[in-house]
Amino acid sequence: MIRPALVRWHEIAQLLLSATTQTDEDQRDFVIEKIDGLLDERDQLQQEILAPFTPEEQVLGEQLVLIEKQVVSALDAYMKTIKSDIDATKSKKEHVKSYVNPYGKVARDGTFYDAKQ
């Protein structure tokens, strides 16, 4: 007999894998909240999963180890996507600032000083 906590852990792992495949920027906040909730629930389940394990639970545990590797890589890829979007947004803001004020980053060495700036 397999404990309900292990079965729920397996379900959460599958939900995490499916959540990381959603790449719509419109739904990103919802997906992040969903992932955060699933990770919190998984942390609570971890306290319930203690040895000794039945042979059936050991087989499921081996499957969970493989799935967890996929979950970790999927979450890392999702975080990299978010970070790259944030970096792109920051660079766009800097580009707009340099377009609005093209002389903002000019080094002022003292040879010419424009009093109007």
Phi and psi restraints in degrees (value plus and minus 20) as a CYANA .aco file:
   2 ILE   PHI    -119.0   -79.0
   2 ILE   PSI     115.1   155.1
   3 ARG   PHI     -86.3   -46.3
   3 ARG   PSI     125.5   165.5
   4 PRO   PHI     -80.7   -40.7
   4 PRO   PSI     -50.4   -10.4
   5 ALA   PHI     -84.2   -44.2
   5 ALA   PSI     -59.1   -19.1
   6 LEU   PHI     -88.9   -48.9
   6 LEU   PSI     -59.1   -19.1
   7 VAL   PHI     -84.4   -44.4
   7 VAL   PSI     -63.2   -23.2
   8 ARG   PHI     -85.7   -45.7
   8 ARG   PSI     -56.6   -16.6
   9 TRP   PHI     -79.5   -39.5
   9 TRP   PSI     -63.5   -23.5
  10 HIS   PHI     -82.5   -42.5
  10 HIS   PSI     -62.3   -22.3
  11 GLU   PHI     -83.4   -43.4
  11 GLU   PSI     -62.6   -22.6
  12 ILE   PHI     -83.9   -43.9
  12 ILE   PSI     -59.7   -19.7
  13 ALA   PHI     -81.6   -41.6
  13 ALA   PSI     -61.8   -21.8
  14 GLN   PHI     -85.9   -45.9
  14 GLN   PSI     -59.4   -19.4
  15 LEU   PHI     -85.7   -45.7
  15 LEU   PSI     -57.9   -17.9
  16 LEU   PHI     -84.6   -44.6
  16 LEU   PSI     -60.9   -20.9
  17 LEU   PHI     -83.3   -43.3
  17 LEU   PSI     -61.4   -21.4
  18 SER   PHI     -91.2   -51.2
  18 SER   PSI     -53.1   -13.1
  19 ALA   PHI     -88.4   -48.4
  19 ALA   PSI     -54.6   -14.6
  20 THR   PHI     -95.4   -55.4
  20 THR   PSI     -31.5     8.5
  21 THR   PHI    -105.7   -65.7
  21 THR   PSI     -31.1     8.9
  22 GLN   PHI    -101.7   -61.7
  22 GLN   PSI      93.5   133.5
  23 THR   PHI    -131.8   -91.8
  23 THR   PSI      -8.4    31.6
  24 ASP   PHI     -87.2   -47.2
  24 ASP   PSI     107.0   147.0
  25 GLU   PHI     -88.9   -48.9
  25 GLU   PSI     -46.0    -6.0
  26 ASP   PHI     -85.9   -45.9
  26 ASP   PSI     -56.0   -16.0
  27 GLN   PHI    -116.0   -76.0
  27 GLN   PSI     -15.0    25.0
  28 ARG   PHI     -79.7   -39.7
  28 ARG   PSI     -63.9   -23.9
  29 ASP   PHI     -82.8   -42.8
  29 ASP   PSI     -62.0   -22.0
  30 PHE   PHI     -83.3   -43.3
  30 PHE   PSI     -63.0   -23.0
  31 VAL   PHI     -84.9   -44.9
  31 VAL   PSI     -60.9   -20.9
  32 ILE   PHI     -83.5   -43.5
  32 ILE   PSI     -62.5   -22.5
  33 GLU   PHI     -83.6   -43.6
  33 GLU   PSI     -59.8   -19.8
  34 LYS   PHI     -84.2   -44.2
  34 LYS   PSI     -65.1   -25.1
  35 ILE   PHI     -83.0   -43.0
  35 ILE   PSI     -62.4   -22.4
  36 ASP   PHI     -82.2   -42.2
  36 ASP   PSI     -63.0   -23.0
  37 GLY   PHI     -84.0   -44.0
  37 GLY   PSI     -61.4   -21.4
  38 LEU   PHI     -85.5   -45.5
  38 LEU   PSI     -59.4   -19.4
  39 LEU   PHI     -87.0   -47.0
  39 LEU   PSI     -56.9   -16.9
  40 ASP   PHI     -84.7   -44.7
  40 ASP   PSI     -63.7   -23.7
  41 GLU   PHI     -83.7   -43.7
  41 GLU   PSI     -58.3   -18.3
  42 ARG   PHI     -85.8   -45.8
  42 ARG   PSI     -56.8   -16.8
  43 ASP   PHI     -83.4   -43.4
  43 ASP   PSI     -58.5   -18.5
  44 GLN   PHI     -88.2   -48.2
  44 GLN   PSI     -56.4   -16.4
  45 LEU   PHI     -88.5   -48.5
  45 LEU   PSI     -49.0    -9.0
  46 GLN   PHI     -81.7   -41.7
  46 GLN   PSI     -51.1   -11.1
  47 GLN   PHI     -89.8   -49.8
  47 GLN   PSI     -45.3    -5.3
  48 GLU   PHI    -105.2   -65.2
  48 GLU   PSI     -35.5     4.5
  49 ILE   PHI    -116.5   -76.5
  49 ILE   PSI      80.6   120.6
  50 LEU   PHI    -149.7  -109.7
  50 LEU   PSI     133.9   173.9
  51 ALA   PHI     -89.3   -49.3
  51 ALA   PSI     138.0   178.0
  52 PRO   PHI    -102.3   -62.3
  52 PRO   PSI     132.6   172.6
  53 PHE   PHI    -131.0   -91.0
  53 PHE   PSI     125.7   165.7
  54 THR   PHI     -98.2   -58.2
  54 THR   PSI     143.8   183.8
  55 PRO   PHI     -78.0   -38.0
  55 PRO   PSI     -55.8   -15.8
  56 GLU   PHI     -85.1   -45.1
  56 GLU   PSI     -60.3   -20.3
  57 GLU   PHI     -88.3   -48.3
  57 GLU   PSI     -53.2   -13.2
  58 GLN   PHI     -86.4   -46.4
  58 GLN   PSI     -59.7   -19.7
  59 VAL   PHI     -84.1   -44.1
  59 VAL   PSI     -65.7   -25.7
  60 LEU   PHI     -83.8   -43.8
  60 LEU   PSI     -57.5   -17.5
  61 GLY   PHI     -82.4   -42.4
  61 GLY   PSI     -58.9   -18.9
  62 GLU   PHI     -84.8   -44.8
  62 GLU   PSI     -58.6   -18.6
  63 GLN   PHI     -85.8   -45.8
  63 GLN   PSI     -59.5   -19.5
  64 LEU   PHI     -84.8   -44.8
  64 LEU   PSI     -54.8   -14.8
  65 VAL   PHI     -82.4   -42.4
  65 VAL   PSI     -62.0   -22.0
  66 LEU   PHI     -86.4   -46.4
  66 LEU   PSI     -61.6   -21.6
  67 ILE   PHI     -86.6   -46.6
  67 ILE   PSI     -58.0   -18.0
  68 GLU   PHI     -82.9   -42.9
  68 GLU   PSI     -55.3   -15.3
  69 LYS   PHI     -82.4   -42.4
  69 LYS   PSI     -61.0   -21.0
  70 GLN   PHI     -85.9   -45.9
  70 GLN   PSI     -60.2   -20.2
  71 VAL   PHI     -82.8   -42.8
  71 VAL   PSI     -64.8   -24.8
  72 VAL   PHI     -82.4   -42.4
  72 VAL   PSI     -65.0   -25.0
  73 SER   PHI     -87.4   -47.4
  73 SER   PSI     -56.1   -16.1
  74 ALA   PHI     -87.3   -47.3
  74 ALA   PSI     -61.0   -21.0
  75 LEU   PHI     -87.1   -47.1
  75 LEU   PSI     -57.7   -17.7
  76 ASP   PHI     -82.9   -42.9
  76 ASP   PSI     -63.6   -23.6
  77 ALA   PHI     -84.2   -44.2
  77 ALA   PSI     -58.9   -18.9
  78 TYR   PHI     -85.2   -45.2
  78 TYR   PSI     -61.8   -21.8
  79 MET   PHI     -84.8   -44.8
  79 MET   PSI     -58.7   -18.7
  80 LYS   PHI     -83.9   -43.9
  80 LYS   PSI     -57.6   -17.6
  81 THR   PHI     -83.2   -43.2
  81 THR   PSI     -65.1   -25.1
  82 ILE   PHI     -84.0   -44.0
  82 ILE   PSI     -63.9   -23.9
  83 LYS   PHI     -83.0   -43.0
  83 LYS   PSI     -60.0   -20.0
  84 SER   PHI     -86.8   -46.8
  84 SER   PSI     -56.5   -16.5
  85 ASP   PHI     -85.9   -45.9
  85 ASP   PSI     -59.2   -19.2
  86 ILE   PHI     -84.9   -44.9
  86 ILE   PSI     -64.1   -24.1
  87 ASP   PHI     -82.9   -42.9
  87 ASP   PSI     -58.8   -18.8
  88 ALA   PHI     -84.7   -44.7
  88 ALA   PSI     -59.9   -19.9
  89 THR   PHI     -85.2   -45.2
  89 THR   PSI     -61.7   -21.7
  90 LYS   PHI     -83.2   -43.2
  90 LYS   PSI     -61.7   -21.7
  91 SER   PHI     -87.9   -47.9
  91 SER   PSI     -53.9   -13.9
  92 LYS   PHI     -84.8   -44.8
  92 LYS   PSI     -60.6   -20.6
  93 LYS   PHI     -82.8   -42.8
  93 LYS   PSI     -63.5   -23.5
  94 GLU   PHI     -83.5   -43.5
  94 GLU   PSI     -58.9   -18.9
  95 HIS   PHI     -84.5   -44.5
  95 HIS   PSI     -61.7   -21.7
  96 VAL   PHI     -84.8   -44.8
  96 VAL   PSI     -61.8   -21.8
  97 LYS   PHI     -82.1   -42.1
  97 LYS   PSI     -61.6   -21.6
  98 SER   PHI     -91.1   -51.1
  98 SER   PSI     -46.4    -6.4
  99 TYR   PHI     -93.8   -53.8
  99 TYR   PSI     -60.6   -20.6
 100 VAL   PHI     -90.1   -50.1
 100 VAL   PSI     -61.2   -21.2
 101 ASN   PHI    -146.1  -106.1
 101 ASN   PSI      65.0   105.0
 102 PRO   PHI     -88.7   -48.7
 102 PRO   PSI     -38.7     1.3
 103 TYR   PHI    -122.3   -82.3
 103 TYR   PSI      -5.1    34.9
 104 GLY   PHI     -89.6   -49.6
 104 GLY   PSI     -50.2   -10.2
 105 LYS   PHI    -127.4   -87.4
 105 LYS   PSI      -4.0    36.0
 106 VAL   PHI     -94.7   -54.7
 106 VAL   PSI     113.3   153.3
 107 ALA   PHI     -90.9   -50.9
 107 ALA   PSI     109.8   149.8
 108 ARG   PHI    -122.6   -82.6
 108 ARG   PSI      83.9   123.9
 109 ASP   PHI    -117.8   -77.8
 109 ASP   PSI     -19.6    20.4
 110 GLY   PHI      76.8   116.8
 110 GLY   PSI     -26.9    13.1
 111 THR   PHI     -95.0   -55.0
 111 THR   PSI     -52.2   -12.2
 112 PHE   PHI    -160.6  -120.6
 112 PHE   PSI     111.5   151.5
 113 TYR   PHI    -150.7  -110.7
 113 TYR   PSI      97.7   137.7
 114 ASP   PHI    -112.1   -72.1
 114 ASP   PSI      95.6   135.6
 115 ALA   PHI     -90.9   -50.9
 115 ALA   PSI     -37.9     2.1
 116 LYS   PHI     -98.9   -58.9
 116 LYS   PSI     -36.2     3.8
